[in-house]
Amino acid sequence: MCLLTCGKSYGQNDFETLGESSFAINHKVSETYRINFSAKARYFLYRDNDFEFENRQVDIVHFSTYKLDYTNSISFGIQYRLRENFDGGSNELRLTQQYNFTKQNLATRFGHRFRFEQRFIRDITIFRYRYRFALDFPLNGDKLDIGESYLVSSMEALLSHGKTIKPETDHRTTIQIGWLMKEKLKLQAGLEYRFEAFNMATEQKLFLLTSAILKL
C-alpha cells in the first residue's frame, strides 16, 4: 500500500508486477476450532519498466478460527512481516480480527469476509478495514474429487487510516485455479490485480500467485 512505503521509493512507474508464493498448514482441532499457519514470500518481477527478480518480504501468519454455526465463524490472527533484510523497508507486526459468513448453493460456495487490522510499523499504527466477497466451485461436476480442479474468485475493498496519515482506499480482484492433488493437499495458481491508493495517487500492481495448502 501507498500509505507508508517504509523504505526505498520506486515512484518512477505506477505499475509493478510481483510474485507471491505461500505454503499453508490447516489443522482441525475440534468441531468448532481450527488453526492455520502459513509462510509467504513476495518478490518483484517487473518495475520501473524493467524485468527483474528481487525479494521484497517474507510473512509468517497464524489464524485461530472459531465456528459459531454452519455458516458463521470468527477468527483472530497475528502476522509478522520481514522486510528490513530484503529491501530496506520496516518490519511489521499485524493483528487481525475477522468475521466470515459462508453459504453453499448447489456446487457453488460463496462467502462474505469482514476484517479489522492493526498494523504496527515503526512508531506508526495503521488501522485497516477490509470487506471481501468470494466464491468457489469445482470445474468438473458438482463435487470436487481427487485429481480435479476448482476455481476461486474474489473482490475486496480496503480502507486504511492512521493518526498521522491520510485515509487510503484500495481494491483487489483475484482469480485462481486450484487442484485437489490428494485428500489433504491442494495447489493453487492465479492472478490478483490491485488498485492501491486510488483516492490519491493510484498505483497498480499485478500479482502472480502460487500456493500449496496442506491439511493435517
ZAMAR-525435 format. One record per atom (N, C-alpha, C): residue number from 1; atom name; x, y, z. Coordinates in pm, 1 decimal, padded with zeros to 6 digits. Each point is the difference from the previous one (the first is absolute). Layout:
% ZAMAR-525435
  num  atomo      east     north        up
  NUM     CA         X         Y         Z
...
END
This chain:
% ZAMAR-525435
  num  atomo      east     north        up
    1      N   00082.7  -00118.9   00000.0
    1     CA  -00082.7   00118.9   00000.0
    1      C   00086.3   00124.1   00000.0
    2      N  -00062.6   00113.6  -00030.5
    2     CA   00073.1   00123.5  -00023.2
    2      C   00006.3   00089.7   00123.0
    3      N  -00071.1  -00037.3   00107.8
    3     CA  -00000.8   00083.8   00119.5
    3      C   00139.3   00016.9   00057.3
    4      N   00074.4  -00107.3  -00000.2
    4     CA   00130.8   00001.4   00062.8
    4      C   00091.2  -00091.2  -00078.8
    5      N   00092.7   00058.7  -00073.9
    5     CA   00088.9  -00082.1  -00080.7
    5      C   00102.9  -00071.1   00086.0
    6      N   00034.3   00059.4   00113.1
    6     CA   00087.8  -00065.5   00096.8
    6      C   00132.7  -00042.3  -00062.1
    7      N   00053.1   00076.2  -00086.9
    7     CA   00128.4  -00035.4  -00058.4
    7      C   00021.9   00076.5  -00126.6
    8      N   00057.3  -00067.9  -00099.3
    8     CA   00033.3   00064.2  -00126.3
    8      C  -00125.5   00046.2  -00071.7
    9      N   00015.2   00099.3  -00082.3
    9     CA  -00111.3   00047.1  -00080.8
    9      C   00024.1  -00040.4  -00144.3
   10      N  -00100.4  -00064.1  -00061.1
   10     CA   00011.5  -00042.7  -00138.4
   10      C  -00109.1   00068.4  -00081.6
   11      N  -00008.2   00129.1   00012.1
   11     CA  -00110.9   00074.2  -00056.1
   11      C   00012.5   00034.1  -00145.8
   12      N   00102.3  -00053.1  -00070.3
   12     CA   00017.5   00035.7  -00139.4
   12      C  -00110.2  -00056.8  -00087.2
   13      N  -00069.8  -00104.9   00048.1
   13     CA  -00104.8  -00062.2  -00078.7
   13      C  -00107.5  -00048.1   00095.8
   14      N  -00128.4   00023.5  -00035.5
   14     CA  -00107.1  -00036.8   00092.0
   14      C  -00053.2  -00140.6  -00026.1
   15      N   00070.3  -00079.5  -00082.5
   15     CA  -00040.4  -00138.7  -00023.8
   15      C   00116.0  -00092.7   00033.0
   16      N  -00030.6  -00105.2   00076.4
   16     CA   00100.7  -00099.6   00035.7
   16      C  -00062.2  -00138.4  -00008.5
   17      N   00084.0  -00098.3  -00027.2
   17     CA  -00040.4  -00140.1   00004.2
   17      C   00082.5  -00070.5   00106.4
   18      N  -00069.3  -00069.7   00088.0
   18     CA   00066.1  -00072.6   00107.3
   18      C  -00048.8  -00143.9   00001.9
   19      N   00078.6  -00085.3   00059.4
   19     CA  -00040.6  -00137.2   00024.5
   19      C  -00017.3  -00022.1   00149.1
   20      N  -00091.6  -00088.6   00035.7
   20     CA  -00017.4  -00036.6   00141.0
   20      C  -00025.3  -00149.3   00008.7
   21      N   00088.8  -00068.7   00070.6
   21     CA  -00010.3  -00144.5   00018.9
   21      C  -00024.6  -00027.7   00147.0
   22      N  -00089.3  -00093.5   00027.7
   22     CA  -00035.0  -00027.1   00140.3
   22      C  -00016.2  -00149.3   00023.6
   23      N   00022.6  -00037.8   00125.9
   23     CA  -00023.0  -00136.7   00045.3
   23      C  -00079.8   00007.9   00129.4
   24      N  -00114.2  -00066.4   00003.9
   24     CA  -00089.9   00008.7   00115.1
   24      C  -00028.1  -00139.3   00055.6
   25      N  -00013.3  -00005.4   00132.3
   25     CA  -00038.2  -00123.2   00069.1
   25      C  -00127.4   00027.5   00078.5
   26      N  -00104.0  -00081.1  -00024.3
   26     CA  -00126.8   00011.4   00071.2
   26      C  -00019.1  -00122.9   00089.0
   27      N  -00048.3   00024.0   00120.4
   27     CA  -00024.4  -00111.4   00091.0
   27      C  -00130.2   00022.6   00075.3
   28      N  -00086.9  -00099.7  -00004.5
   28     CA  -00127.0   00004.6   00071.0
   28      C   00018.4  -00059.7   00138.8
   29      N   00001.4   00088.1   00100.0
   29     CA   00022.7  -00044.0   00138.0
   29      C  -00124.5  -00067.7   00056.1
   30      N  -00116.3   00057.2  -00028.6
   30     CA  -00127.9  -00056.0   00045.3
   30      C  -00106.8   00038.4  -00101.1
   31      N  -00123.6  -00033.6   00029.6
   31     CA  -00109.8   00032.8  -00091.7
   31      C  -00021.6   00150.2  -00011.5
   32      N   00044.3   00075.4   00098.8
   32     CA  -00024.3   00145.1   00000.1
   32      C   00126.7   00084.3  -00005.7
   33      N   00116.6  -00062.8   00002.9
   33     CA   00124.6   00077.2   00005.5
   33      C   00103.1  -00057.2  -00096.2
   34      N   00056.6   00087.7  -00083.6
   34     CA   00105.9  -00041.9  -00091.4
   34      C   00109.3   00107.2  -00003.5
   35      N   00119.4  -00041.8  -00036.1
   35     CA   00113.9   00090.9  -00004.8
   35      C   00065.2  -00004.8  -00137.5
   36      N   00066.9   00109.4  -00033.8
   36     CA   00068.9   00011.7  -00128.1
   36      C   00134.1   00068.6   00022.4
   37      N   00104.8  -00056.7  -00058.6
   37     CA   00131.8   00061.6  -00002.4
   37      C   00043.2   00010.3  -00146.7
   38      N   00059.1   00112.1  -00037.0
   38     CA   00045.4   00015.4  -00137.4
   38      C   00125.8   00085.0  -00006.6
   39      N   00076.5  -00021.0  -00106.2
   39     CA   00118.0   00080.5  -00030.3
   39      C  -00012.9   00047.5  -00144.5
   40      N   00027.1   00129.4  -00022.1
   40     CA  -00014.7   00058.8  -00132.5
   40      C   00127.2   00075.3  -00037.1
   41      N   00038.9  -00012.6  -00125.2
   41     CA   00113.6   00075.2  -00053.0
   41      C  -00048.3   00085.9  -00115.7
   42      N   00034.6   00128.6   00002.3
   42     CA  -00038.6   00092.3  -00107.5
   42      C   00125.0   00055.3  -00065.5
   43      N  -00003.8   00012.4  -00132.0
   43     CA   00119.8   00040.3  -00074.4
   43      C  -00040.6   00079.3  -00123.6
   44      N   00085.6   00094.8  -00036.4
   44     CA  -00022.6   00080.6  -00119.3
   44      C   00034.8  -00080.2  -00125.3
   45      N  -00083.0   00017.5  -00104.1
   45     CA   00027.2  -00058.0  -00131.1
   45      C   00016.2   00107.6  -00107.5
   46      N  -00072.7   00111.4   00016.4
   46     CA   00006.6   00108.9  -00098.4
   46      C  -00028.8   00131.2   00070.6
   47      N   00088.2   00099.3  -00020.9
   47     CA  -00022.7   00134.7   00053.1
   47      C   00093.2   00096.8  -00071.4
   48      N  -00041.6   00125.4  -00001.5
   48     CA   00077.3   00105.0  -00068.3
   48      C   00033.8  -00039.1  -00143.1
   49      N  -00101.1  -00059.5  -00068.7
   49     CA   00014.4  -00037.8  -00140.7
   49      C   00112.1  -00099.3  -00023.9
   50      N   00023.9  -00086.5   00096.7
   50     CA   00107.9  -00096.4  -00014.7
   50      C  -00036.3  -00128.6   00072.0
   51      N   00034.3  -00114.8  -00061.7
   51     CA  -00022.0  -00128.6   00063.6
   51      C   00118.1  -00031.9   00091.9
   52      N  -00031.0  -00039.6   00121.5
   52     CA   00104.1  -00036.1   00094.4
   52      C  -00060.0  -00088.2   00108.1
   53      N   00085.8  -00076.2   00067.6
   53     CA  -00044.3  -00079.4   00113.9
   53      C   00071.2   00051.4   00123.5
   54      N  -00079.7   00040.5   00099.8
   54     CA   00057.3   00047.0   00125.9
   54      C  -00097.2  -00029.6   00112.7
   55      N   00048.6  -00065.9   00103.5
   55     CA  -00084.7  -00029.5   00115.5
   55      C  -00044.2   00128.8   00068.1
   56      N  -00126.4   00004.7   00041.7
   56     CA  -00053.8   00118.5   00066.0
   56      C  -00026.9  -00025.0   00148.1
   57      N  -00061.8  -00115.3   00032.3
   57     CA  -00037.0  -00024.1   00139.1
   57      C  -00037.4  -00145.4   00021.4
   58      N  -00004.7  -00037.8   00127.7
   58     CA  -00047.7  -00131.9   00041.6
   58      C  -00099.4   00022.7   00113.2
   59      N  -00113.8  -00070.0  -00004.6
   59     CA  -00104.0   00010.8   00102.8
   59      C  -00018.9  -00133.8   00070.6
   60      N  -00010.1   00005.2   00131.4
   60     CA  -00035.4  -00115.7   00081.4
   60      C  -00135.7   00030.8   00063.8
   61      N  -00099.2  -00088.8  -00019.7
   61     CA  -00138.3   00031.7   00036.8
   61      C  -00061.7  -00115.5   00079.9
   62      N  -00079.0   00035.8   00100.9
   62     CA  -00079.9  -00099.3   00072.4
   62      C  -00142.8   00051.2   00015.4
   63      N  -00098.7  -00089.7  -00019.9
   63     CA  -00140.3   00029.8   00025.1
   63      C  -00062.2  -00110.4   00084.0
   64      N  -00080.1   00041.2   00097.5
   64     CA  -00085.1  -00091.1   00075.8
   64      C  -00144.4   00032.4  -00034.4
   65      N  -00076.3  -00101.6  -00039.8
   65     CA  -00137.6   00020.5  -00045.6
   65      C  -00096.9  -00079.6   00085.9
   66      N  -00106.5   00067.2   00043.5
   66     CA  -00104.1  -00061.0   00081.9
   66      C  -00129.9  -00003.2  -00079.5
   67      N  -00053.6  -00118.9  -00018.2
   67     CA  -00123.3  -00018.0  -00075.6
   67      C  -00119.4   00023.6   00090.8
   68      N  -00082.1   00100.0  -00034.0
   68     CA  -00117.4   00031.4   00081.2
   68      C  -00117.4  -00090.1  -00034.4
   69      N  -00019.8  -00023.2  -00129.7
   69     CA  -00101.1  -00093.6  -00048.0
   69      C   00039.7  -00040.6  -00141.1
   70      N  -00094.9  -00052.2  -00075.5
   70     CA   00032.9  -00055.4  -00132.1
   70      C   00050.9   00107.0  -00096.8
   71      N  -00043.9   00124.3   00014.8
   71     CA   00034.7   00103.5  -00097.8
   71      C   00086.2   00112.4   00056.3
   72      N   00013.2   00010.9   00131.3
   72     CA   00068.5   00114.8   00060.0
   72      C   00122.2  -00043.2   00080.1
   73      N   00106.7   00080.6  -00010.2
   73     CA   00120.2  -00026.8   00077.5
   73      C   00072.3   00131.5   00029.1
   74      N   00081.8  -00000.5   00104.9
   74     CA   00084.7   00113.5   00031.7
   74      C   00144.3  -00048.6   00010.2
   75      N   00094.1   00088.2  -00033.4
   75     CA   00141.0  -00036.5   00001.6
   75      C   00082.5   00111.6   00062.0
   76      N   00112.8  -00040.2   00056.7
   76     CA   00097.9   00093.9   00054.1
   76      C   00136.8  -00038.7  -00056.3
   77      N   00072.6   00100.4  -00048.6
   77     CA   00126.0  -00029.7  -00065.0
   77      C   00113.1   00089.5   00045.1
   78      N   00121.4  -00049.3  -00019.2
   78     CA   00120.6   00077.4   00024.8
   78      C   00097.5  -00026.8  -00114.2
   79      N   00065.3   00104.7  -00045.3
   79     CA   00088.8  -00009.9  -00115.6
   79      C   00124.9   00083.7   00024.7
   80      N   00113.4  -00055.6  -00040.4
   80     CA   00124.7   00077.0   00006.2
   80      C   00061.2   00005.4  -00138.6
   81      N   00026.2   00121.3  -00045.9
   81     CA   00055.4   00022.6  -00134.3
   81      C   00146.7   00041.8   00011.2
   82      N   00084.6  -00072.1  -00069.3
   82     CA   00143.0   00027.5  -00002.0
   82      C   00036.3   00070.4  -00130.9
   83      N   00040.5   00127.4   00010.9
   83     CA   00042.2   00075.3  -00118.3
   83      C   00140.4   00059.3   00014.5
   84      N   00039.3   00021.3   00122.7
   84     CA   00124.1   00073.2   00026.0
   84      C   00120.1  -00062.9  -00068.9
   85      N   00004.8  -00132.3  -00002.4
   85     CA   00114.8  -00069.5  -00057.4
   85      C  -00009.7  -00020.7  -00150.2
   86      N  -00111.4   00043.6  -00061.2
   86     CA  -00018.5  -00022.9  -00142.5
   86      C   00011.4   00128.7  -00081.3
   87      N  -00092.3   00094.2   00021.1
   87     CA   00003.1   00122.4  -00080.6
   87      C   00022.4   00125.2   00084.0
   88      N   00036.6  -00018.1   00126.6
   88     CA   00026.4   00115.2   00085.0
   88      C  -00122.0   00061.0   00064.0
   89      N  -00117.6  -00058.2  -00024.0
   89     CA  -00122.5   00050.5   00060.7
   89      C  -00008.3  -00040.5   00145.5
   90      N  -00107.9   00041.8   00066.2
   90     CA  -00017.6  -00029.4   00141.7
   90      C  -00076.0  -00131.0   00019.6
   91      N   00037.1  -00072.1   00102.2
   91     CA  -00076.5  -00117.4   00038.8
   91      C  -00135.4   00043.5   00056.6
   92      N  -00093.7  -00093.3   00002.9
   92     CA  -00135.7   00034.8   00042.1
   92      C  -00061.0  -00110.3   00084.0
   93      N  -00069.5   00039.5   00104.7
   93     CA  -00082.8  -00090.5   00079.0
   93      C  -00145.4   00034.4  -00028.3
   94      N  -00081.4  -00102.0  -00028.7
   94     CA  -00140.2   00023.3  -00036.0
   94      C  -00091.9  -00089.9   00082.0
   95      N  -00103.7   00059.5   00056.1
   95     CA  -00104.9  -00073.3   00070.7
   95      C  -00128.4   00007.9  -00081.1
   96      N  -00074.9  -00110.4  -00004.1
   96     CA  -00120.4  -00006.2  -00083.4
   96      C  -00116.0  -00060.5   00076.7
   97      N  -00117.3   00062.3  -00014.2
   97     CA  -00126.2  -00057.4   00048.1
   97      C  -00090.9  -00015.7  -00121.8
   98      N  -00067.8  -00113.9  -00008.1
   98     CA  -00072.9  -00032.3  -00123.7
   98      C  -00134.2  -00066.9   00029.0
   99      N  -00099.5   00036.5  -00081.3
   99     CA  -00128.8  -00069.6  -00000.8
   99      C  -00023.8  -00053.3  -00141.3
  100      N  -00043.8  -00125.5  -00010.2
  100     CA  -00019.3  -00062.5  -00130.3
  100      C  -00136.6  -00067.9  -00007.2
  101      N  -00070.0   00025.5  -00110.1
  101     CA  -00128.6  -00064.5  -00026.1
  101      C   00011.4  -00076.3  -00131.4
  102      N  -00029.7  -00129.3   00000.7
  102     CA   00006.3  -00081.7  -00121.7
  102      C  -00130.9  -00074.0  -00019.6
  103      N  -00032.1  -00022.8  -00125.7
  103     CA  -00122.7  -00071.9  -00032.9
  103      C   00020.8  -00079.9  -00127.9
  104      N  -00056.8  -00120.1  -00001.6
  104     CA   00011.8  -00088.4  -00115.5
  104      C  -00130.3   00002.1  -00078.7
  105      N   00012.4   00018.3  -00131.8
  105     CA  -00115.3  -00003.2  -00089.1
  105      C   00031.7  -00096.8  -00112.6
  106      N  -00052.2  -00123.3   00010.9
  106     CA   00035.2  -00108.4  -00091.2
  106      C   00151.6  -00020.1   00003.3
  107      N   00069.6   00015.4  -00113.6
  107     CA   00144.5  -00023.5  -00002.7
  107      C   00080.2   00125.0   00034.6
  108      N  -00066.1   00113.9   00007.6
  108     CA   00070.4   00126.5   00022.1
  108      C  -00006.7   00040.2   00146.4
  109      N   00115.4   00036.4   00052.8
  109     CA   00007.8   00052.6   00135.8
  109      C   00041.9   00146.1  -00007.9
  110      N  -00070.9   00085.3   00073.1
  110     CA   00039.1   00140.4   00002.2
  110      C   00014.2   00047.3   00143.9
  111      N   00079.2   00106.2   00017.1
  111     CA   00025.4   00045.8   00135.0
  111      C   00019.8   00149.5   00007.8
  112      N  -00037.6   00055.5   00113.7
  112     CA   00024.4   00141.1   00032.3
  112      C   00098.2   00003.7   00117.1
  113      N   00106.9   00075.4  -00015.6
  113     CA   00100.2   00008.8   00105.2
  113      C   00024.1   00145.3   00039.2
  114      N  -00006.6   00026.9   00130.2
  114     CA   00027.9   00133.4   00053.7
  114      C   00123.3  -00010.7   00089.8
  115      N   00096.2   00087.3  -00024.1
  115     CA   00122.9  -00001.0   00079.3
  115      C   00031.2   00138.8   00054.4
  116      N   00050.9   00000.2   00122.7
  116     CA   00052.5   00122.7   00059.7
  116      C   00143.6  -00028.3   00041.6
  117      N   00093.8   00081.9  -00047.9
  117     CA   00141.8  -00023.5   00024.0
  117      C   00064.8   00119.5   00068.4
  118      N   00097.0  -00029.4   00083.9
  118     CA   00086.0   00101.9   00059.5
  118      C   00142.8  -00032.1  -00044.5
  119      N   00061.0   00093.7  -00073.0
  119     CA   00133.9  -00020.4  -00055.7
  119      C   00098.5   00090.5   00073.6
  120      N   00099.3  -00060.8   00059.9
  120     CA   00099.9   00073.9   00077.4
  120      C   00130.4   00002.5  -00078.1
  121      N   00033.4   00118.4  -00053.2
  121     CA   00119.7   00016.7  -00082.7
  121      C   00082.1   00113.9   00059.6
  122      N   00116.4  -00032.2   00052.0
  122     CA   00080.7   00098.0   00072.8
  122      C  -00085.5   00063.0   00109.9
  123      N  -00011.0   00130.8   00000.3
  123     CA  -00079.5   00067.9   00103.4
  123      C  -00136.0   00043.9  -00053.3
  124      N  -00044.7  -00061.4  -00109.3
  124     CA  -00128.2   00034.8  -00061.6
  124      C  -00096.0  -00118.3   00011.7
  125      N  -00125.2   00027.4   00033.7
  125     CA  -00105.5  -00101.4   00002.0
  125      C  -00101.3   00031.7  -00108.7
  126      N  -00025.6  -00096.8  -00086.3
  126     CA  -00096.8   00014.7  -00108.4
  126      C  -00118.5  -00092.1   00028.3
  127      N  -00120.3   00054.3  -00008.8
  127     CA  -00122.5  -00077.5   00016.2
  127      C  -00058.2  -00026.9  -00138.4
  128      N  -00031.8  -00124.7  -00027.0
  128     CA  -00050.1  -00034.1  -00133.3
  128      C  -00127.3  -00084.3   00011.0
  129      N  -00101.1   00038.8  -00078.4
  129     CA  -00127.5  -00070.0  -00007.3
  129      C  -00010.2  -00065.8  -00137.2
  130      N  -00041.2  -00127.3  -00002.7
  130     CA  -00003.0  -00074.3  -00125.7
  130      C  -00132.7  -00075.9  -00013.0
  131      N  -00057.0   00003.9  -00121.7
  131     CA  -00116.7  -00083.3  -00031.1
  131      C   00030.1  -00076.6  -00128.2
  132      N  -00021.5  -00131.4   00003.9
  132     CA   00025.3  -00084.5  -00117.2
  132      C  -00120.3  -00087.9  -00029.1
  133      N  -00037.9  -00004.6  -00128.5
  133     CA  -00099.7  -00096.4  -00047.6
  133      C   00072.9  -00102.9  -00085.0
  134      N  -00021.3  -00128.5   00030.4
  134     CA   00071.3  -00105.8  -00071.6
  134      C  -00095.9  -00112.4  -00036.3
  135      N   00034.2  -00070.6  -00105.5
  135     CA  -00074.3  -00120.2  -00035.6
  135      C   00096.1  -00103.0  -00056.7
  136      N  -00036.7  -00126.6   00015.2
  136     CA   00079.7  -00109.0  -00057.4
  136      C  -00092.8  -00113.4  -00039.0
  137      N   00042.6  -00075.9  -00099.9
  137     CA  -00079.5  -00113.7  -00045.4
  137      C   00089.4  -00095.7  -00078.9
  138      N  -00033.6  -00130.1  -00001.6
  138     CA   00077.9  -00097.8  -00077.0
  138      C  -00022.4   00020.0  -00150.3
  139      N   00102.7  -00029.2  -00077.3
  139     CA  -00008.9   00015.0  -00145.2
  139      C  -00040.4  -00129.4  -00069.2
  140      N  -00013.9  -00108.4   00076.6
  140     CA  -00039.4  -00128.8  -00056.7
  140      C  -00116.0  -00056.1   00081.6
  141      N  -00120.4   00037.4  -00036.6
  141     CA  -00116.5  -00053.0   00069.8
  141      C  -00034.2   00077.9   00125.4
  142      N  -00081.0  -00062.6   00086.1
  142     CA  -00051.0   00066.5   00120.0
  142      C   00084.0  -00026.4   00123.0
  143      N   00094.8  -00091.6  -00007.5
  143     CA   00079.0  -00038.9   00116.5
  143      C   00147.1  -00004.6  -00038.6
  144      N   00084.7   00047.1   00090.8
  144     CA   00143.9   00001.9  -00026.3
  144      C   00060.9  -00132.4   00043.7
  145      N   00055.2  -00071.3  -00097.3
  145     CA   00065.5  -00127.6   00027.3
  145      C   00150.9   00014.4  -00019.4
  146      N   00074.0  -00094.7   00053.0
  146     CA   00145.6   00002.9  -00010.6
  146      C   00041.7   00000.1  -00146.7
  147      N   00091.4   00089.6  -00034.0
  147     CA   00046.5   00013.2  -00137.3
  147      C  -00076.6   00101.9  -00081.4
  148      N  -00108.1   00054.9   00056.3
  148     CA  -00081.3   00097.8  -00073.0
  148      C   00035.6   00142.5   00040.5
  149      N  -00049.8   00094.7  -00078.9
  149     CA   00033.7   00140.4   00021.3
  149      C  -00122.4   00079.7   00044.1
  150      N   00026.6   00119.2   00052.2
  150     CA  -00106.7   00089.2   00045.0
  150      C   00043.4   00143.6  -00024.4
  151      N  -00095.5   00091.6   00005.2
  151     CA   00027.3   00141.2  -00021.7
  151      C  -00035.1   00079.5   00124.9
  152      N   00086.4   00096.0   00034.2
  152     CA  -00022.1   00090.2   00113.6
  152      C   00012.2   00142.9  -00050.6
  153      N  -00099.5   00082.8   00031.2
  153     CA   00002.3   00139.0  -00045.0
  153      C  -00048.7   00090.5   00112.4
  154      N   00055.0   00121.8   00007.7
  154     CA  -00041.4   00091.5   00106.0
  154      C   00022.1   00144.4  -00041.4
  155      N  -00074.3   00088.7   00065.9
  155     CA   00019.5   00144.7  -00011.2
  155      C   00003.6   00055.3   00141.3
  156      N   00093.8   00093.9   00025.0
  156     CA   00018.0   00051.4   00134.9
  156      C   00019.9   00150.6  -00001.1
  157      N  -00065.1   00067.1   00093.5
  157     CA   00016.3   00144.7   00019.9
  157      C   00070.0   00022.3   00133.3
  158      N   00092.4   00097.8   00003.2
  158     CA   00078.7   00026.8   00120.1
  158      C   00002.0   00149.6   00029.0
  159      N  -00006.9   00033.4   00127.7
  159     CA   00011.8   00138.6   00045.1
  159      C   00100.2   00005.0   00114.0
  160      N   00102.9   00083.5  -00015.1
  160     CA   00104.2   00013.1   00101.9
  160      C   00007.1   00143.4   00048.9
  161      N   00032.3   00015.8   00129.2
  161     CA   00020.8   00134.9   00052.5
  161      C   00086.3  -00008.7   00123.9
  162      N   00054.9   00112.6   00039.1
  162     CA   00082.9   00008.5   00119.4
  162      C   00000.0   00142.3   00051.8
  163      N   00058.7   00017.9   00115.6
  163     CA  -00002.5   00131.5   00064.9
  163      C   00074.8   00104.9  -00080.5
  164      N   00108.9  -00039.1  -00065.1
  164     CA   00084.0   00097.5  -00070.7
  164      C   00000.8  -00019.4  -00150.8
  165      N  -00092.5  -00083.9  -00051.9
  165     CA  -00003.1  -00025.8  -00144.0
  165      C  -00141.6   00015.3  -00053.0
  166      N  -00010.6   00029.3  -00127.3
  166     CA  -00129.5   00019.9  -00063.1
  166      C  -00067.6  -00134.8  -00026.1
  167      N  -00134.3  -00002.5   00000.1
  167     CA  -00070.6  -00124.1  -00034.7
  167      C   00033.3  -00044.5  -00142.2
  168      N   00007.2  -00131.2  -00017.3
  168     CA   00033.6  -00056.9  -00130.2
  168      C  -00096.1  -00113.0  -00032.3
  169      N  -00047.2  -00005.3  -00124.4
  169     CA  -00089.2  -00106.2  -00044.5
  169      C   00069.2  -00083.3  -00106.9
  170      N  -00017.6  -00131.1   00010.2
  170     CA   00058.6  -00094.8  -00095.0
  170      C  -00107.4  -00095.7  -00049.6
  171      N   00030.7  -00064.3  -00112.2
  171     CA  -00090.3  -00102.3  -00053.8
  171      C   00083.0  -00113.5  -00058.5
  172      N  -00044.5  -00123.8   00025.6
  172     CA   00071.3  -00117.2  -00048.7
  172      C  -00097.1  -00097.4  -00066.0
  173      N   00038.5  -00051.2  -00116.1
  173     CA  -00077.0  -00102.5  -00069.6
  173      C   00090.3  -00120.4  -00021.6
  174      N  -00048.8  -00116.9   00038.8
  174     CA   00082.5  -00120.7  -00002.7
  174      C  -00074.1  -00112.8  -00068.8
  175      N   00074.6  -00076.9  -00080.0
  175     CA  -00054.9  -00122.3  -00059.0
  175      C   00109.7  -00105.8  -00000.4
  176      N  -00036.0  -00119.1   00047.9
  176     CA   00097.4  -00108.6   00008.7
  176      C  -00064.5  -00131.7  -00040.6
  177      N   00082.3  -00089.7  -00051.9
  177     CA  -00040.0  -00136.9  -00027.6
  177      C   00074.2  -00089.4   00097.4
  178      N  -00072.5  -00093.6   00060.0
  178     CA   00060.7  -00092.0   00095.3
  178      C  -00018.3  -00144.0  -00043.1
  179      N   00084.8  -00085.3   00056.0
  179     CA  -00005.0  -00142.7  -00028.0
  179      C   00005.4  -00076.3   00130.8
  180      N  -00091.7  -00093.5   00018.4
  180     CA   00003.3  -00088.2   00115.5
  180      C   00092.4  -00116.6  -00034.9
  181      N   00126.5   00011.1   00038.8
  181     CA   00100.2  -00098.9  -00038.6
  181      C  -00017.9  -00130.3   00079.0
  182      N  -00023.4   00014.6   00128.6
  182     CA  -00025.8  -00112.6   00088.9
  182      C  -00112.0   00040.6   00094.3
  183      N  -00042.8  -00091.5   00083.1
  183     CA  -00109.6   00030.9   00091.5
  183      C   00031.1   00120.1   00088.3
  184      N   00127.9   00017.9   00035.3
  184     CA   00037.9   00106.6   00092.0
  184      C   00096.3   00101.1  -00061.4
  185      N   00010.2   00003.9  -00132.0
  185     CA   00091.9   00093.8  -00064.4
  185      C  -00065.4   00067.5  -00119.5
  186      N   00002.8   00133.9   00001.4
  186     CA  -00048.8   00080.4  -00111.8
  186      C   00112.5   00088.9  -00051.7
  187      N   00002.6   00021.1  -00131.1
  187     CA   00090.1   00095.9  -00063.2
  187      C  -00084.0   00104.7  -00071.0
  188      N   00042.3   00126.2   00005.1
  188     CA  -00073.5   00108.5  -00063.7
  188      C   00095.1   00093.0  -00073.9
  189      N  -00050.2   00056.9  -00109.3
  189     CA   00076.2   00099.1  -00076.2
  189      C  -00098.2   00097.4  -00062.4
  190      N   00038.9   00128.3  -00006.3
  190     CA  -00091.4   00097.8  -00057.8
  190      C   00057.9   00139.6  -00001.0
  191      N  -00090.8   00096.3  -00018.1
  191     CA   00037.6   00140.9  -00013.4
  191      C  -00079.8   00085.0   00098.2
  192      N   00063.1   00107.4   00044.6
  192     CA  -00069.2   00100.7   00079.9
  192      C   00039.2   00137.3  -00052.2
  193      N  -00102.1   00084.6  -00026.7
  193     CA   00027.5   00135.8  -00046.4
  193      C  -00042.3   00098.0   00107.9
  194      N   00091.7   00090.1   00035.2
  194     CA  -00025.0   00094.1   00108.7
  194      C   00003.6   00144.1  -00050.3
  195      N  -00099.6   00076.7   00043.5
  195     CA   00003.5   00146.1  -00012.1
  195      C   00024.0   00053.3   00140.7
  196      N   00115.5   00055.7   00023.3
  196     CA   00035.9   00048.0   00132.6
  196      C  -00003.5   00151.6   00005.7
  197      N  -00056.2   00052.2   00107.4
  197     CA  -00009.7   00145.2   00022.9
  197      C  -00069.8   00069.6  -00116.7
  198      N  -00109.5  -00059.1  -00049.1
  198     CA  -00063.0   00060.5  -00118.3
  198      C  -00079.4   00126.0   00033.4
  199      N  -00009.9   00035.5   00128.0
  199     CA  -00059.1   00129.2   00036.0
  199      C   00106.5   00109.6   00007.8
  200      N   00127.3  -00037.5  -00023.1
  200     CA   00108.3   00098.4   00001.2
  200      C   00079.6  -00010.7  -00128.9
  201      N   00109.2  -00073.1   00002.6
  201     CA   00081.8  -00021.8  -00120.3
  201      C   00002.6  -00150.2  -00025.6
  202      N  -00083.4  -00045.7  -00092.7
  202     CA  -00022.1  -00142.7  -00019.7
  202      C   00127.1  -00072.5  -00042.9
  203      N   00027.7  -00109.7   00068.2
  203     CA   00104.8  -00092.4  -00040.0
  203      C  -00066.4  -00131.6  -00038.8
  204      N   00044.2  -00058.1  -00111.3
  204     CA  -00056.1  -00125.4  -00048.2
  204      C   00104.5  -00110.2   00011.0
  205      N  -00042.6  -00113.7   00054.6
  205     CA   00091.3  -00112.0   00018.2
  205      C  -00066.6  -00129.3  -00044.5
  206      N   00073.8  -00079.5  -00075.4
  206     CA  -00045.0  -00132.3  -00041.3
  206      C   00081.5  -00103.5   00076.4
  207      N  -00071.1  -00090.6   00068.0
  207     CA   00066.3  -00104.9   00076.8
  207      C  -00019.6  -00135.0  -00068.9
  208      N   00106.9  -00075.6  -00011.5
  208     CA  -00005.8  -00138.8  -00045.2
  208      C   00003.9  -00087.2   00125.0
  209      N  -00107.7  -00072.6   00025.6
  209     CA  -00015.8  -00072.6   00125.9
  209      C   00020.3  -00150.1  -00019.2
  210      N   00074.2  -00060.3   00089.7
  210     CA   00013.9  -00145.5   00005.4
  210      C  -00005.9  -00041.5   00146.6
  211      N  -00065.5  -00112.5   00027.2
  211     CA  -00012.7  -00042.7   00138.7
  211      C  -00020.9  -00150.1   00009.7
  212      N   00038.8  -00052.3   00116.6
  212     CA  -00025.9  -00139.1   00035.9
  212      C  -00068.7   00001.4   00135.6
  213      N  -00106.1  -00079.9   00014.4
  213     CA  -00080.4  -00002.9   00123.3
  213      C  -00006.2  -00145.9   00047.4
  214      N   00053.5  -00022.5   00118.2
  214     CA   00007.0  -00134.5   00057.3
  214      C  -00093.4  -00008.9   00120.1
  215      N  -00080.5  -00103.9   00004.8
  215     CA  -00091.8  -00021.6   00112.4
  215      C   00052.8  -00113.7   00084.6
  216      N   00015.3   00027.5   00129.2
  216     CA   00049.3  -00102.3   00092.7
  216      C  -00114.4  -00058.3   00083.9
END
